[in-house]
């Protein structure tokens, strides 16, 4: 997608003040846009704070590597202005808008760092037509110290999922796939949805990898579990690194929606 010309930039700058109310209907998932803002400085890697909106569910003590994954994901989210997305009852809302992938040079180059993790250094936040959510997840795992043998970096989610699933029955598997009907996601896990028009069928283990080949997917990293929802951070979510709140059913399981047809939870056993 070509970068918006100067005239469109000026028009969008006037429109930006209206995005708070209409963003859920007006934003294009992969498009560029946004008015220039002063770049946010990178924040120190700290432990993710519990949400003030809902009491966090008490979880077993996380391993050091899981803490690094969560801290990195939260740090990148804060760097991108802490954009929030809420999925509940088939509805999507965006109560807080952050910085976009092409907002300014700092954020453009930040996306370039994610692409470098999957050996595509020529791409950046200006390449808005190129989905970068898999590159973001791969970068987080690499920076957290997850071995490539356990989580192979890839520019598409189906690529690393296929490789992980093939090894998931081994005695030392660090990531194990589950149907959304059989496992409730926890911090450090990945939750995955289809971006295909008709989604994917419900699956049980073992998941045949041919079902994933060349499919358009999206995965987020779960960073917090609340009473009736989980918070998950992902890249390329509404043009930014966003923290999404996803409602769970009464049994604590993900429920597919039109916006996010969840079909898989990748359990992190590190």
VEXMIKE-407347 format. One record per residue (C-alpha): residue number from 1; x, y, z. Coordinates in pm, 1 decimal. Example, Ala and Ser with C-alpha at 12.3 -4.5 7.8 and 13.67 -1.06 7.14 Angstrom:
BEGIN
@num 1 | xx 1230.0 | yy -450.0 | zz 780.0
@num 2 | xx 1367.0 | yy -106.0 | zz 714.0
This chain:
BEGIN
@num 1 | xx 0.0 | yy 0.0 | zz 0.0
@num 2 | xx 141.9 | yy 337.9 | zz -97.1
@num 3 | xx 199.3 | yy 587.3 | zz 180.4
@num 4 | xx -71.1 | yy 850.9 | zz 205.6
@num 5 | xx 5.5 | yy 1174.3 | zz 21.6
@num 6 | xx 36.7 | yy 1502.4 | zz 202.3
@num 7 | xx -318.2 | yy 1613.0 | zz 123.9
@num 8 | xx -464.1 | yy 1296.7 | zz 270.0
@num 9 | xx -238.2 | yy 1335.2 | zz 573.3
@num 10 | xx -388.1 | yy 1676.9 | zz 645.5
@num 11 | xx -738.7 | yy 1541.1 | zz 606.9
@num 12 | xx -663.3 | yy 1249.4 | zz 839.2
@num 13 | xx -512.2 | yy 1484.5 | zz 1096.4
@num 14 | xx -848.7 | yy 1658.7 | zz 1127.6
@num 15 | xx -1027.4 | yy 1330.3 | zz 1141.4
@num 16 | xx -804.3 | yy 1181.7 | zz 1413.2
@num 17 | xx -989.2 | yy 1358.4 | zz 1692.2
@num 18 | xx -1301.9 | yy 1164.5 | zz 1593.4
@num 19 | xx -1135.9 | yy 823.3 | zz 1599.9
@num 20 | xx -1210.8 | yy 758.2 | zz 1965.6
@num 21 | xx -1582.7 | yy 712.9 | zz 1896.9
@num 22 | xx -1576.1 | yy 563.4 | zz 1549.1
@num 23 | xx -1250.6 | yy 367.2 | zz 1536.6
@num 24 | xx -1405.5 | yy 22.2 | zz 1556.7
@num 25 | xx -1584.5 | yy 91.9 | zz 1229.1
@num 26 | xx -1336.4 | yy 314.9 | zz 1048.1
@num 27 | xx -990.6 | yy 164.2 | zz 1097.3
@num 28 | xx -852.0 | yy -61.5 | zz 827.4
@num 29 | xx -664.1 | yy -351.8 | zz 982.7
@num 30 | xx -363.4 | yy -327.4 | zz 754.1
@num 31 | xx -367.0 | yy 35.8 | zz 642.8
@num 32 | xx -123.8 | yy 312.7 | zz 715.2
@num 33 | xx -224.5 | yy 639.2 | zz 870.4
@num 34 | xx -202.3 | yy 873.8 | zz 1164.4
@num 35 | xx -84.3 | yy 1221.2 | zz 1253.3
@num 36 | xx 272.0 | yy 1271.0 | zz 1366.5
@num 37 | xx 325.1 | yy 1270.8 | zz 1743.1
@num 38 | xx 628.5 | yy 1302.9 | zz 1961.4
@num 39 | xx 779.2 | yy 952.9 | zz 1973.5
@num 40 | xx 747.6 | yy 761.6 | zz 2297.6
@num 41 | xx 1074.7 | yy 657.0 | zz 2458.8
@num 42 | xx 1135.1 | yy 283.4 | zz 2511.0
@num 43 | xx 1038.7 | yy 180.9 | zz 2862.8
@num 44 | xx 1240.6 | yy -45.2 | zz 3094.0
@num 45 | xx 1147.6 | yy -411.8 | zz 3095.0
@num 46 | xx 942.4 | yy -449.8 | zz 3410.0
@num 47 | xx 694.8 | yy -701.9 | zz 3537.3
@num 48 | xx 346.1 | yy -647.2 | zz 3385.3
@num 49 | xx 108.8 | yy -476.7 | zz 3626.5
@num 50 | xx -227.6 | yy -632.7 | zz 3707.3
@num 51 | xx -524.8 | yy -467.7 | zz 3541.8
@num 52 | xx -710.2 | yy -218.7 | zz 3760.3
@num 53 | xx -1038.2 | yy -296.6 | zz 3584.3
@num 54 | xx -1076.4 | yy -657.0 | zz 3705.2
@num 55 | xx -901.8 | yy -852.2 | zz 3979.4
@num 56 | xx -638.4 | yy -1078.2 | zz 3827.2
@num 57 | xx -675.1 | yy -1451.7 | zz 3880.6
@num 58 | xx -400.3 | yy -1586.7 | zz 4103.8
@num 59 | xx -167.8 | yy -1799.8 | zz 3892.9
@num 60 | xx 119.0 | yy -2033.1 | zz 3981.4
@num 61 | xx 458.6 | yy -1864.9 | zz 3989.9
@num 62 | xx 580.2 | yy -1800.1 | zz 3638.0
@num 63 | xx 916.4 | yy -1921.7 | zz 3517.5
@num 64 | xx 1190.5 | yy -1668.7 | zz 3446.6
@num 65 | xx 1154.9 | yy -1708.7 | zz 3070.4
@num 66 | xx 777.7 | yy -1656.2 | zz 3084.4
@num 67 | xx 831.9 | yy -1341.5 | zz 3289.9
@num 68 | xx 1068.6 | yy -1214.1 | zz 3021.3
@num 69 | xx 812.7 | yy -1287.8 | zz 2747.8
@num 70 | xx 541.6 | yy -1098.0 | zz 2935.0
@num 71 | xx 772.2 | yy -808.3 | zz 3022.6
@num 72 | xx 885.8 | yy -768.3 | zz 2661.9
@num 73 | xx 531.8 | yy -781.2 | zz 2525.9
@num 74 | xx 413.5 | yy -521.8 | zz 2777.5
@num 75 | xx 713.6 | yy -298.6 | zz 2711.6
@num 76 | xx 645.1 | yy -293.8 | zz 2336.5
@num 77 | xx 277.2 | yy -227.0 | zz 2401.5
@num 78 | xx 364.7 | yy 73.5 | zz 2615.8
@num 79 | xx 612.4 | yy 197.4 | zz 2354.0
@num 80 | xx 327.5 | yy 196.7 | zz 2101.5
@num 81 | xx 108.8 | yy 410.3 | zz 2328.7
@num 82 | xx -83.7 | yy 137.8 | zz 2516.7
@num 83 | xx -361.9 | yy 87.8 | zz 2263.1
@num 84 | xx -652.6 | yy -119.2 | zz 2400.6
@num 85 | xx -895.9 | yy -342.0 | zz 2211.8
@num 86 | xx -1189.7 | yy -522.7 | zz 2374.5
@num 87 | xx -1369.3 | yy -824.2 | zz 2226.2
@num 88 | xx -1688.5 | yy -914.3 | zz 2410.5
@num 89 | xx -2014.7 | yy -1070.4 | zz 2298.2
@num 90 | xx -1927.5 | yy -1045.1 | zz 1931.6
@num 91 | xx -1852.5 | yy -673.9 | zz 1965.3
@num 92 | xx -1520.6 | yy -491.7 | zz 1926.9
@num 93 | xx -1434.6 | yy -159.9 | zz 2089.0
@num 94 | xx -1114.8 | yy 44.2 | zz 2109.6
@num 95 | xx -1131.0 | yy 260.0 | zz 2422.9
@num 96 | xx -777.8 | yy 391.1 | zz 2383.3
@num 97 | xx -588.5 | yy 461.3 | zz 2059.1
@num 98 | xx -209.8 | yy 434.4 | zz 2059.7
@num 99 | xx 64.3 | yy 501.4 | zz 1806.0
@num 100 | xx 46.9 | yy 342.5 | zz 1463.4
@num 101 | xx 309.5 | yy 151.6 | zz 1270.7
@num 102 | xx 387.4 | yy 449.7 | zz 1042.7
@num 103 | xx 334.6 | yy 720.1 | zz 1307.8
@num 104 | xx 690.5 | yy 849.2 | zz 1306.8
@num 105 | xx 1043.3 | yy 728.2 | zz 1252.5
@num 106 | xx 1070.0 | yy 570.3 | zz 1598.2
@num 107 | xx 773.1 | yy 342.6 | zz 1538.1
@num 108 | xx 854.7 | yy 279.0 | zz 1173.9
@num 109 | xx 1197.7 | yy 152.3 | zz 1277.1
@num 110 | xx 1057.5 | yy -45.5 | zz 1569.4
@num 111 | xx 854.3 | yy -253.7 | zz 1325.9
@num 112 | xx 1171.1 | yy -295.8 | zz 1118.8
@num 113 | xx 1333.6 | yy -461.3 | zz 1421.8
@num 114 | xx 1053.6 | yy -716.1 | zz 1430.8
@num 115 | xx 1103.9 | yy -792.0 | zz 1061.0
@num 116 | xx 1476.4 | yy -839.9 | zz 1116.5
@num 117 | xx 1394.2 | yy -1126.0 | zz 1355.9
@num 118 | xx 1245.6 | yy -1316.7 | zz 1061.2
@num 119 | xx 1523.5 | yy -1220.9 | zz 817.5
@num 120 | xx 1331.3 | yy -950.5 | zz 632.0
@num 121 | xx 1536.3 | yy -637.2 | zz 711.3
@num 122 | xx 1401.8 | yy -447.0 | zz 411.5
@num 123 | xx 1055.7 | yy -410.0 | zz 564.5
@num 124 | xx 943.4 | yy -150.9 | zz 820.3
@num 125 | xx 635.6 | yy 22.9 | zz 952.9
@num 126 | xx 594.4 | yy 188.2 | zz 613.5
@num 127 | xx 509.3 | yy -147.2 | zz 456.3
@num 128 | xx 157.3 | yy -141.2 | zz 593.1
@num 129 | xx 23.0 | yy -401.5 | zz 351.8
@num 130 | xx 260.6 | yy -662.0 | zz 500.5
@num 131 | xx 112.8 | yy -823.8 | zz 815.4
@num 132 | xx 379.3 | yy -811.8 | zz 1087.1
@num 133 | xx 207.2 | yy -990.6 | zz 1376.4
@num 134 | xx 409.8 | yy -1311.4 | zz 1331.0
@num 135 | xx 731.4 | yy -1110.7 | zz 1312.2
@num 136 | xx 634.9 | yy -939.9 | zz 1639.7
@num 137 | xx 573.9 | yy -1271.2 | zz 1820.1
@num 138 | xx 897.5 | yy -1414.3 | zz 1678.2
@num 139 | xx 1093.8 | yy -1109.3 | zz 1797.3
@num 140 | xx 950.3 | yy -1134.4 | zz 2150.0
@num 141 | xx 1037.4 | yy -1503.5 | zz 2173.1
@num 142 | xx 1388.3 | yy -1444.4 | zz 2040.7
@num 143 | xx 1456.7 | yy -1154.2 | zz 2276.7
@num 144 | xx 1320.4 | yy -1352.5 | zz 2571.9
@num 145 | xx 1572.9 | yy -1626.2 | zz 2503.9
@num 146 | xx 1343.6 | yy -1896.8 | zz 2367.2
@num 147 | xx 1561.4 | yy -2132.2 | zz 2156.6
@num 148 | xx 1483.1 | yy -2141.6 | zz 1785.6
@num 149 | xx 1455.7 | yy -2519.2 | zz 1814.2
@num 150 | xx 1152.6 | yy -2465.0 | zz 2038.4
@num 151 | xx 1004.3 | yy -2158.3 | zz 1867.1
@num 152 | xx 1128.4 | yy -2112.0 | zz 1509.0
@num 153 | xx 1093.9 | yy -1748.0 | zz 1397.9
@num 154 | xx 870.9 | yy -1698.4 | zz 1094.8
@num 155 | xx 701.3 | yy -1419.6 | zz 903.7
@num 156 | xx 370.9 | yy -1612.5 | zz 896.9
@num 157 | xx 200.2 | yy -1774.7 | zz 1195.4
@num 158 | xx 118.3 | yy -2098.2 | zz 1012.6
@num 159 | xx 489.9 | yy -2158.9 | zz 949.4
@num 160 | xx 605.0 | yy -2163.3 | zz 1312.8
@num 161 | xx 282.7 | yy -2333.5 | zz 1427.3
@num 162 | xx 330.5 | yy -2616.1 | zz 1178.1
@num 163 | xx 687.1 | yy -2678.9 | zz 1294.3
@num 164 | xx 591.1 | yy -2662.9 | zz 1662.0
@num 165 | xx 294.3 | yy -2895.5 | zz 1618.6
@num 166 | xx 507.6 | yy -3157.8 | zz 1445.2
@num 167 | xx 725.2 | yy -3175.0 | zz 1758.3
@num 168 | xx 450.6 | yy -3134.2 | zz 2016.6
@num 169 | xx 416.7 | yy -3504.1 | zz 2102.0
@num 170 | xx 782.5 | yy -3532.4 | zz 2196.0
@num 171 | xx 881.4 | yy -3568.6 | zz 2562.6
@num 172 | xx 1058.4 | yy -3230.9 | zz 2571.5
@num 173 | xx 809.9 | yy -3018.1 | zz 2377.7
@num 174 | xx 797.7 | yy -2663.1 | zz 2511.6
@num 175 | xx 479.7 | yy -2563.9 | zz 2326.8
@num 176 | xx 172.4 | yy -2784.6 | zz 2298.0
@num 177 | xx -137.7 | yy -2708.1 | zz 2084.5
@num 178 | xx -488.2 | yy -2740.2 | zz 2225.8
@num 179 | xx -837.3 | yy -2695.9 | zz 2094.1
@num 180 | xx -1009.5 | yy -2393.9 | zz 2247.6
@num 181 | xx -1268.6 | yy -2637.3 | zz 2387.3
@num 182 | xx -1018.6 | yy -2837.2 | zz 2591.9
@num 183 | xx -776.8 | yy -2585.6 | zz 2742.5
@num 184 | xx -809.1 | yy -2247.7 | zz 2912.3
@num 185 | xx -533.4 | yy -1999.9 | zz 2815.8
@num 186 | xx -286.1 | yy -1871.6 | zz 3074.9
@num 187 | xx -9.3 | yy -1609.3 | zz 3077.0
@num 188 | xx 270.1 | yy -1697.7 | zz 2838.1
@num 189 | xx 44.2 | yy -1900.8 | zz 2607.7
@num 190 | xx -47.3 | yy -1797.2 | zz 2254.5
@num 191 | xx -406.5 | yy -1769.7 | zz 2136.9
@num 192 | xx -460.1 | yy -1803.4 | zz 1762.6
@num 193 | xx -743.8 | yy -1708.3 | zz 1529.5
@num 194 | xx -807.8 | yy -1743.4 | zz 1159.8
@num 195 | xx -811.5 | yy -1445.7 | zz 925.3
@num 196 | xx -971.0 | yy -1651.2 | zz 650.3
@num 197 | xx -1323.3 | yy -1563.3 | zz 546.5
@num 198 | xx -1477.0 | yy -1881.4 | zz 682.5
@num 199 | xx -1236.7 | yy -1948.1 | zz 969.6
@num 200 | xx -1107.6 | yy -2290.7 | zz 1067.3
@num 201 | xx -1298.8 | yy -2586.3 | zz 1213.8
@num 202 | xx -1265.2 | yy -2680.2 | zz 1578.3
@num 203 | xx -965.6 | yy -2905.9 | zz 1621.8
@num 204 | xx -838.6 | yy -3158.6 | zz 1870.7
@num 205 | xx -490.3 | yy -3296.9 | zz 1908.4
@num 206 | xx -310.5 | yy -3408.1 | zz 1713.2
@num 207 | xx -372.6 | yy -3119.0 | zz 1476.2
@num 208 | xx -276.9 | yy -3210.3 | zz 1121.9
@num 209 | xx -40.8 | yy -2944.8 | zz 995.0
@num 210 | xx -181.2 | yy -2958.1 | zz 642.6
@num 211 | xx -484.5 | yy -2774.9 | zz 783.3
@num 212 | xx -262.5 | yy -2473.0 | zz 850.6
@num 213 | xx -57.7 | yy -2456.4 | zz 532.8
@num 214 | xx -75.4 | yy -2115.1 | zz 366.1
@num 215 | xx -362.4 | yy -2003.6 | zz 590.7
@num 216 | xx -395.0 | yy -1646.7 | zz 713.3
@num 217 | xx -373.2 | yy -1652.7 | zz 1091.6
@num 218 | xx -320.7 | yy -1419.0 | zz 1384.4
@num 219 | xx -175.1 | yy -1504.5 | zz 1727.2
@num 220 | xx -143.9 | yy -1295.5 | zz 2044.5
@num 221 | xx 59.3 | yy -1354.8 | zz 2361.2
@num 222 | xx -153.4 | yy -1392.8 | zz 2674.8
@num 223 | xx -17.3 | yy -1158.6 | zz 2943.2
@num 224 | xx -289.2 | yy -1163.3 | zz 3209.1
@num 225 | xx -584.4 | yy -1375.3 | zz 3314.4
@num 226 | xx -884.0 | yy -1215.2 | zz 3486.8
@num 227 | xx -1205.2 | yy -1361.1 | zz 3623.7
@num 228 | xx -1394.0 | yy -1376.9 | zz 3294.2
@num 229 | xx -1134.7 | yy -1275.3 | zz 3037.8
@num 230 | xx -771.4 | yy -1279.3 | zz 2932.1
@num 231 | xx -554.6 | yy -990.9 | zz 2814.4
@num 232 | xx -328.9 | yy -1066.3 | zz 2519.9
@num 233 | xx -74.4 | yy -852.3 | zz 2335.6
@num 234 | xx -8.3 | yy -876.5 | zz 1963.4
@num 235 | xx 143.9 | yy -681.5 | zz 1678.9
@num 236 | xx -35.0 | yy -544.4 | zz 1374.4
@num 237 | xx -361.7 | yy -522.4 | zz 1568.8
@num 238 | xx -539.3 | yy -212.3 | zz 1441.9
@num 239 | xx -212.3 | yy -74.8 | zz 1304.5
@num 240 | xx -28.1 | yy -100.8 | zz 1635.9
@num 241 | xx 96.6 | yy -324.1 | zz 1914.6
@num 242 | xx -229.9 | yy -361.6 | zz 2103.7
@num 243 | xx -342.5 | yy -519.0 | zz 2427.6
@num 244 | xx -670.8 | yy -699.7 | zz 2367.1
@num 245 | xx -920.4 | yy -811.7 | zz 2630.0
@num 246 | xx -1089.8 | yy -1133.9 | zz 2522.1
@num 247 | xx -1397.3 | yy -1264.2 | zz 2701.4
@num 248 | xx -1407.4 | yy -1628.0 | zz 2816.7
@num 249 | xx -1712.1 | yy -1847.6 | zz 2864.4
@num 250 | xx -1826.3 | yy -1978.6 | zz 3203.0
@num 251 | xx -1577.9 | yy -2265.6 | zz 3175.7
@num 252 | xx -1287.4 | yy -2030.4 | zz 3110.1
@num 253 | xx -1258.2 | yy -2116.3 | zz 2740.5
@num 254 | xx -1217.8 | yy -1889.9 | zz 2438.8
@num 255 | xx -1528.6 | yy -1830.3 | zz 2229.5
@num 256 | xx -1484.2 | yy -1767.4 | zz 1854.3
@num 257 | xx -1631.4 | yy -1439.6 | zz 1730.2
@num 258 | xx -1667.4 | yy -1276.4 | zz 1391.0
@num 259 | xx -1377.5 | yy -1042.2 | zz 1466.3
@num 260 | xx -1157.6 | yy -1314.9 | zz 1614.2
@num 261 | xx -1252.2 | yy -1675.1 | zz 1519.3
@num 262 | xx -1026.7 | yy -1838.5 | zz 1777.2
@num 263 | xx -944.5 | yy -2202.1 | zz 1712.2
@num 264 | xx -617.5 | yy -2283.8 | zz 1890.9
@num 265 | xx -431.7 | yy -2222.8 | zz 2217.3
@num 266 | xx -58.0 | yy -2289.3 | zz 2214.9
@num 267 | xx 33.7 | yy -2384.7 | zz 2570.0
@num 268 | xx 372.3 | yy -2256.1 | zz 2683.9
@num 269 | xx 542.3 | yy -2511.2 | zz 2910.0
@num 270 | xx 873.4 | yy -2328.7 | zz 2941.3
